Amino acid sequence: MEKNIGSVDKILRILVGLALIALAVVGPQIVWGWIGVPFILIALFGWCPIYKILGVSSCKSCN
């Protein structure tokens, strides 16, 4: 898996993931909040399958 996510993209994904998980835990407690888990995992691995399919990369040093 070649990395295709840059630093800014990683930070944004982690923040969005944490916010979604926080909503699931403290907010309305709906299952949809757990969508934040894949956001965080994708950021940690640095590889996004949707980016791969679309041929997109936000990682400048990986190109």
Backbone atoms as SQL, in Angstrom:
CREATE TABLE atoms (id INTEGER PRIMARY KEY, chain TEXT, resi INTEGER, resn TEXT, atom TEXT, x REAL, y REAL, z REAL);
INSERT INTO atoms VALUES
  (1, 'A', 1, 'MET', 'N', 0.843, -1.184, 0.000),
  (2, 'A', 1, 'MET', 'CA', 0.000, 0.000, 0.000),
  (3, 'A', 1, 'MET', 'C', 0.883, 1.240, 0.000),
  (4, 'A', 2, 'GLU', 'N', 0.851, 1.944, -1.081),
  (5, 'A', 2, 'GLU', 'CA', 1.593, 3.185, -1.180),
  (6, 'A', 2, 'GLU', 'C', 0.792, 4.298, -0.528),
  (7, 'A', 3, 'LYS', 'N', 1.434, 5.070, 0.326),
  (8, 'A', 3, 'LYS', 'CA', 0.733, 6.142, 1.033),
  (9, 'A', 3, 'LYS', 'C', 0.195, 7.165, 0.052),
  (10, 'A', 4, 'ASN', 'N', -1.036, 7.621, 0.299),
  (11, 'A', 4, 'ASN', 'CA', -1.642, 8.617, -0.582),
  (12, 'A', 4, 'ASN', 'C', -2.354, 9.724, 0.199),
  (13, 'A', 5, 'ILE', 'N', -2.001, 9.848, 1.476),
  (14, 'A', 5, 'ILE', 'CA', -2.610, 10.876, 2.324),
  (15, 'A', 5, 'ILE', 'C', -1.501, 11.748, 2.917),
  (16, 'A', 6, 'GLY', 'N', -1.612, 13.046, 2.727),
  (17, 'A', 6, 'GLY', 'CA', -0.630, 13.988, 3.248),
  (18, 'A', 6, 'GLY', 'C', -0.888, 14.364, 4.700),
  (19, 'A', 7, 'SER', 'N', -0.012, 15.176, 5.245),
  (20, 'A', 7, 'SER', 'CA', -0.070, 15.554, 6.658),
  (21, 'A', 7, 'SER', 'C', -1.342, 16.308, 7.027),
  (22, 'A', 8, 'VAL', 'N', -1.709, 17.292, 6.228),
  (23, 'A', 8, 'VAL', 'CA', -2.910, 18.079, 6.524),
  (24, 'A', 8, 'VAL', 'C', -4.148, 17.180, 6.452),
  (25, 'A', 9, 'ASP', 'N', -4.181, 16.321, 5.463),
  (26, 'A', 9, 'ASP', 'CA', -5.292, 15.382, 5.301),
  (27, 'A', 9, 'ASP', 'C', -5.393, 14.454, 6.516),
  (28, 'A', 10, 'LYS', 'N', -4.256, 13.972, 7.002),
  (29, 'A', 10, 'LYS', 'CA', -4.241, 13.102, 8.183),
  (30, 'A', 10, 'LYS', 'C', -4.818, 13.812, 9.405),
  (31, 'A', 11, 'ILE', 'N', -4.363, 15.035, 9.620),
  (32, 'A', 11, 'ILE', 'CA', -4.828, 15.796, 10.785),
  (33, 'A', 11, 'ILE', 'C', -6.334, 16.032, 10.709),
  (34, 'A', 12, 'LEU', 'N', -6.814, 16.420, 9.533),
  (35, 'A', 12, 'LEU', 'CA', -8.258, 16.651, 9.370),
  (36, 'A', 12, 'LEU', 'C', -9.059, 15.378, 9.594),
  (37, 'A', 13, 'ARG', 'N', -8.575, 14.254, 9.074),
  (38, 'A', 13, 'ARG', 'CA', -9.287, 12.980, 9.256),
  (39, 'A', 13, 'ARG', 'C', -9.326, 12.575, 10.726),
  (40, 'A', 14, 'ILE', 'N', -8.225, 12.778, 11.430),
  (41, 'A', 14, 'ILE', 'CA', -8.194, 12.432, 12.856),
  (42, 'A', 14, 'ILE', 'C', -9.162, 13.317, 13.636),
  (43, 'A', 15, 'LEU', 'N', -9.174, 14.615, 13.349),
  (44, 'A', 15, 'LEU', 'CA', -10.083, 15.527, 14.046),
  (45, 'A', 15, 'LEU', 'C', -11.550, 15.192, 13.765),
  (46, 'A', 16, 'VAL', 'N', -11.864, 14.930, 12.506),
  (47, 'A', 16, 'VAL', 'CA', -13.241, 14.564, 12.158),
  (48, 'A', 16, 'VAL', 'C', -13.610, 13.239, 12.814),
  (49, 'A', 17, 'GLY', 'N', -12.696, 12.282, 12.790),
  (50, 'A', 17, 'GLY', 'CA', -12.951, 10.992, 13.414),
  (51, 'A', 17, 'GLY', 'C', -13.213, 11.112, 14.909),
  (52, 'A', 18, 'LEU', 'N', -12.383, 11.892, 15.581),
  (53, 'A', 18, 'LEU', 'CA', -12.570, 12.085, 17.021),
  (54, 'A', 18, 'LEU', 'C', -13.885, 12.805, 17.323),
  (55, 'A', 19, 'ALA', 'N', -14.228, 13.779, 16.496),
  (56, 'A', 19, 'ALA', 'CA', -15.493, 14.497, 16.704),
  (57, 'A', 19, 'ALA', 'C', -16.688, 13.554, 16.520),
  (58, 'A', 20, 'LEU', 'N', -16.642, 12.698, 15.513),
  (59, 'A', 20, 'LEU', 'CA', -17.742, 11.756, 15.289),
  (60, 'A', 20, 'LEU', 'C', -17.858, 10.756, 16.438),
  (61, 'A', 21, 'ILE', 'N', -16.721, 10.263, 16.910),
  (62, 'A', 21, 'ILE', 'CA', -16.742, 9.328, 18.036),
  (63, 'A', 21, 'ILE', 'C', -17.257, 10.028, 19.294),
  (64, 'A', 22, 'ALA', 'N', -16.843, 11.271, 19.511),
  (65, 'A', 22, 'ALA', 'CA', -17.325, 12.026, 20.672),
  (66, 'A', 22, 'ALA', 'C', -18.836, 12.208, 20.599),
  (67, 'A', 23, 'LEU', 'N', -19.356, 12.462, 19.407),
  (68, 'A', 23, 'LEU', 'CA', -20.812, 12.575, 19.254),
  (69, 'A', 23, 'LEU', 'C', -21.507, 11.260, 19.585),
  (70, 'A', 24, 'ALA', 'N', -20.903, 10.159, 19.192),
  (71, 'A', 24, 'ALA', 'CA', -21.505, 8.856, 19.463),
  (72, 'A', 24, 'ALA', 'C', -21.495, 8.538, 20.957),
  (73, 'A', 25, 'VAL', 'N', -20.461, 9.013, 21.649),
  (74, 'A', 25, 'VAL', 'CA', -20.333, 8.694, 23.076),
  (75, 'A', 25, 'VAL', 'C', -21.135, 9.652, 23.943),
  (76, 'A', 26, 'VAL', 'N', -21.007, 10.963, 23.696),
  (77, 'A', 26, 'VAL', 'CA', -21.639, 11.943, 24.567),
  (78, 'A', 26, 'VAL', 'C', -22.900, 12.565, 23.987),
  (79, 'A', 27, 'GLY', 'N', -22.987, 12.593, 22.694),
  (80, 'A', 27, 'GLY', 'CA', -24.112, 13.264, 22.045),
  (81, 'A', 27, 'GLY', 'C', -25.355, 12.397, 21.959),
  (82, 'A', 28, 'PRO', 'N', -25.963, 12.401, 20.792),
  (83, 'A', 28, 'PRO', 'CA', -27.222, 11.677, 20.629),
  (84, 'A', 28, 'PRO', 'C', -27.066, 10.152, 20.668),
  (85, 'A', 29, 'GLN', 'N', -25.864, 9.659, 20.773),
  (86, 'A', 29, 'GLN', 'CA', -25.554, 8.237, 20.888),
  (87, 'A', 29, 'GLN', 'C', -26.210, 7.405, 19.788),
  (88, 'A', 30, 'ILE', 'N', -25.898, 7.794, 18.564),
  (89, 'A', 30, 'ILE', 'CA', -26.372, 7.022, 17.426),
  (90, 'A', 30, 'ILE', 'C', -25.201, 6.236, 16.848),
  (91, 'A', 31, 'VAL', 'N', -25.506, 5.184, 16.161),
  (92, 'A', 31, 'VAL', 'CA', -24.478, 4.301, 15.611),
  (93, 'A', 31, 'VAL', 'C', -23.632, 5.006, 14.555),
  (94, 'A', 32, 'TRP', 'N', -24.194, 5.953, 13.847),
  (95, 'A', 32, 'TRP', 'CA', -23.484, 6.646, 12.778),
  (96, 'A', 32, 'TRP', 'C', -22.239, 7.368, 13.277),
  (97, 'A', 33, 'GLY', 'N', -22.171, 7.681, 14.518),
  (98, 'A', 33, 'GLY', 'CA', -20.993, 8.352, 15.060),
  (99, 'A', 33, 'GLY', 'C', -19.744, 7.493, 14.992),
  (100, 'A', 34, 'TRP', 'N', -19.918, 6.187, 14.954),
  (101, 'A', 34, 'TRP', 'CA', -18.779, 5.280, 14.911),
  (102, 'A', 34, 'TRP', 'C', -18.109, 5.235, 13.540),
  (103, 'A', 35, 'ILE', 'N', -18.632, 5.999, 12.594),
  (104, 'A', 35, 'ILE', 'CA', -17.960, 6.141, 11.294),
  (105, 'A', 35, 'ILE', 'C', -16.613, 6.833, 11.499),
  (106, 'A', 36, 'GLY', 'N', -16.431, 7.454, 12.630),
  (107, 'A', 36, 'GLY', 'CA', -15.163, 8.112, 12.936),
  (108, 'A', 36, 'GLY', 'C', -14.000, 7.147, 13.075),
  (109, 'A', 37, 'VAL', 'N', -14.276, 5.900, 13.421),
  (110, 'A', 37, 'VAL', 'CA', -13.202, 4.910, 13.588),
  (111, 'A', 37, 'VAL', 'C', -12.442, 4.686, 12.275),
  (112, 'A', 38, 'PRO', 'N', -13.127, 4.427, 11.147),
  (113, 'A', 38, 'PRO', 'CA', -12.362, 4.278, 9.898),
  (114, 'A', 38, 'PRO', 'C', -11.589, 5.544, 9.505),
  (115, 'A', 39, 'PHE', 'N', -12.134, 6.715, 9.819),
  (116, 'A', 39, 'PHE', 'CA', -11.416, 7.960, 9.528),
  (117, 'A', 39, 'PHE', 'C', -10.061, 7.953, 10.226),
  (118, 'A', 40, 'ILE', 'N', -10.049, 7.557, 11.486),
  (119, 'A', 40, 'ILE', 'CA', -8.810, 7.541, 12.261),
  (120, 'A', 40, 'ILE', 'C', -7.870, 6.453, 11.752),
  (121, 'A', 41, 'LEU', 'N', -8.394, 5.277, 11.464),
  (122, 'A', 41, 'LEU', 'CA', -7.552, 4.188, 10.968),
  (123, 'A', 41, 'LEU', 'C', -6.916, 4.536, 9.624),
  (124, 'A', 42, 'ILE', 'N', -7.696, 5.114, 8.727),
  (125, 'A', 42, 'ILE', 'CA', -7.164, 5.519, 7.425),
  (126, 'A', 42, 'ILE', 'C', -6.053, 6.553, 7.615),
  (127, 'A', 43, 'ALA', 'N', -6.248, 7.481, 8.527),
  (128, 'A', 43, 'ALA', 'CA', -5.221, 8.501, 8.792),
  (129, 'A', 43, 'ALA', 'C', -3.958, 7.864, 9.360),
  (130, 'A', 44, 'LEU', 'N', -4.107, 6.904, 10.254),
  (131, 'A', 44, 'LEU', 'CA', -2.935, 6.266, 10.857),
  (132, 'A', 44, 'LEU', 'C', -2.150, 5.444, 9.842),
  (133, 'A', 45, 'PHE', 'N', -2.851, 4.770, 8.940),
  (134, 'A', 45, 'PHE', 'CA', -2.169, 3.980, 7.913),
  (135, 'A', 45, 'PHE', 'C', -1.625, 4.852, 6.787),
  (136, 'A', 46, 'GLY', 'N', -2.230, 6.022, 6.584),
  (137, 'A', 46, 'GLY', 'CA', -1.770, 6.924, 5.535),
  (138, 'A', 46, 'GLY', 'C', -2.198, 6.497, 4.143),
  (139, 'A', 47, 'TRP', 'N', -3.166, 5.623, 4.057),
  (140, 'A', 47, 'TRP', 'CA', -3.620, 5.101, 2.773),
  (141, 'A', 47, 'TRP', 'C', -5.139, 5.085, 2.738),
  (142, 'A', 48, 'CYS', 'N', -5.714, 5.696, 1.714),
  (143, 'A', 48, 'CYS', 'CA', -7.160, 5.762, 1.572),
  (144, 'A', 48, 'CYS', 'C', -7.583, 4.958, 0.342),
  (145, 'A', 49, 'PRO', 'N', -8.432, 3.948, 0.524),
  (146, 'A', 49, 'PRO', 'CA', -8.856, 3.128, -0.616),
  (147, 'A', 49, 'PRO', 'C', -9.657, 3.923, -1.655),
  (148, 'A', 50, 'ILE', 'N', -10.421, 4.900, -1.221),
  (149, 'A', 50, 'ILE', 'CA', -11.193, 5.704, -2.173),
  (150, 'A', 50, 'ILE', 'C', -10.252, 6.570, -3.006),
  (151, 'A', 51, 'TYR', 'N', -9.226, 7.121, -2.377),
  (152, 'A', 51, 'TYR', 'CA', -8.223, 7.884, -3.121),
  (153, 'A', 51, 'TYR', 'C', -7.560, 6.984, -4.164),
  (154, 'A', 52, 'LYS', 'N', -7.271, 5.748, -3.792),
  (155, 'A', 52, 'LYS', 'CA', -6.636, 4.800, -4.700),
  (156, 'A', 52, 'LYS', 'C', -7.518, 4.545, -5.922),
  (157, 'A', 53, 'ILE', 'N', -8.806, 4.327, -5.696),
  (158, 'A', 53, 'ILE', 'CA', -9.746, 4.076, -6.789),
  (159, 'A', 53, 'ILE', 'C', -9.827, 5.277, -7.722),
  (160, 'A', 54, 'LEU', 'N', -9.863, 6.474, -7.127),
  (161, 'A', 54, 'LEU', 'CA', -9.992, 7.692, -7.919),
  (162, 'A', 54, 'LEU', 'C', -8.657, 8.189, -8.494),
  (163, 'A', 55, 'GLY', 'N', -7.552, 7.595, -8.060),
  (164, 'A', 55, 'GLY', 'CA', -6.248, 8.020, -8.532),
  (165, 'A', 55, 'GLY', 'C', -5.811, 9.353, -7.965),
  (166, 'A', 56, 'VAL', 'N', -6.248, 9.650, -6.746),
  (167, 'A', 56, 'VAL', 'CA', -5.964, 10.920, -6.090),
  (168, 'A', 56, 'VAL', 'C', -4.912, 10.699, -5.003),
  (169, 'A', 57, 'SER', 'N', -4.092, 11.721, -4.753),
  (170, 'A', 57, 'SER', 'CA', -3.142, 11.656, -3.655),
  (171, 'A', 57, 'SER', 'C', -2.949, 13.056, -3.086),
  (172, 'A', 58, 'SER', 'N', -2.997, 13.169, -1.768),
  (173, 'A', 58, 'SER', 'CA', -2.741, 14.457, -1.130),
  (174, 'A', 58, 'SER', 'C', -1.352, 14.474, -0.495),
  (175, 'A', 59, 'CYS', 'N', -0.598, 13.422, -0.733),
  (176, 'A', 59, 'CYS', 'CA', 0.760, 13.305, -0.182),
  (177, 'A', 59, 'CYS', 'C', 1.761, 13.816, -1.216),
  (178, 'A', 60, 'LYS', 'N', 2.311, 14.988, -0.969),
  (179, 'A', 60, 'LYS', 'CA', 3.235, 15.600, -1.924),
  (180, 'A', 60, 'LYS', 'C', 4.571, 14.857, -1.992),
  (181, 'A', 61, 'SER', 'N', 5.040, 14.327, -0.880),
  (182, 'A', 61, 'SER', 'CA', 6.329, 13.636, -0.871),
  (183, 'A', 61, 'SER', 'C', 6.223, 12.216, -1.413),
  (184, 'A', 62, 'CYS', 'N', 4.999, 11.713, -1.583),
  (185, 'A', 62, 'CYS', 'CA', 4.809, 10.350, -2.073),
  (186, 'A', 62, 'CYS', 'C', 4.735, 10.289, -3.588),
  (187, 'A', 63, 'ASN', 'N', 4.523, 11.408, -4.244),
  (188, 'A', 63, 'ASN', 'CA', 4.376, 11.408, -5.706),
  (189, 'A', 63, 'ASN', 'C', 5.687, 11.400, -6.411);
